Amino acid sequence: MSTHLQSIKMKLQGILESMKSFHKSTIKMKNPGKVAEMVSQIIADGKSKLQVVTDFDRTLTCTRGDACPAASPLASTCFEILDQSELMPQIYRDETTRLRDKYYPIEIDPNLTIEQKLPMAVEWYTQAHEVMLKTGLRQKDLVAMVRDSSAKLREGTDQLLERLHQMDVPVLIFSAGLGDLIHALLDQHADNHDNIKVVSNYMRFDDEGKMVGFHDELIHMYNKNENSVHSSAYFERLRGRNNVLLMGDNVGDLRMADGVENPNVTLRIGFLNDYSEERLAKFLDMFDIVLVDDQTMDVGNDIVTQLA
């Protein structure tokens, strides 16, 4: 290896070595050299070239409850906020539990392709929405449901969102969950900044505040991508930002950056919440950085802190 190439390699290694989060036992990388190159490019290009594209449930939020300690019960996703609420009837919990027991093993099965999982995901979300419609859900109850739930942001997520707001970096949140609850959770645990755009399933209420349906088409885990905002005013904020920090907890989240104009660097960070050797191998093949049962946003904060 030439002296010049050795110098470049040492510089790239130094970038990762200077970031504390990259020394944690929870972080896994198949190709650290490639990651170092991507991180260095994002840093060199600066905040004006960056956009963040992220999933919400168990990506920005904890996997576990009570501020995310490892030994505590699983924290709520958007749908589980409703499951756990005393304001919802028991029949709703019974039906959603039945659906989860049927479809969740399919979602995390590393041996199935996205194409095989897709129709099952549509079935799951469609049936879950139908069950929700039968409950008489009231808009006025949503804030209390979020407040009383175990749903929390990962440690450091509020700081990351604040930093990105100060830098005027656009944040696209794609979620197959419930947009109304996402906004309520951000209001309660962070700040719902104007640089954040949430693409999700939004409830439709009648004049008396009773849920009567959903707006627009169904958003599920395999149709979340940037093409969905191309016709919106928000898309103008993304022009020229061809470096992407992408975060998700499912291989379907890898498609969220589809539609980015002239992409340069897309750094994919995967949160592996349901560990198995098979799933880890799959994640390492598809994500640049894999975080195994890591309840923090340390990696994202370490990278963004370096931006000028």
Secondary structure, DSSP 4 states (H G I P E B T S, - for coil): --HHHHHHHHHHHHHHHT-GGGGSTTEE-S-HHHHHHHHHHHHHH-GGGEEEEE--TTTTB-SBSSS--TTSPBPP-HHHHHHH-TTS-HHHHHHHHHHHHHHHHHHT-TTS-HHHHHHHHHHHHHHHHHHHHTTT-BGGGHHHHHHTSS--BPBTHHHHHHHHHHTT--EEEEEEEEHHHHHHHHHHHS---TTEEEEEE-EEE-TTSBEEEESSSPP-TTS-SGGGGTTSGGGGGGTT--EEEEEESSGGGGGGGTT-SS--EEEEEEEE-S--HHHHHHHHHH-SEEEES--B-HHHHHHHHT--
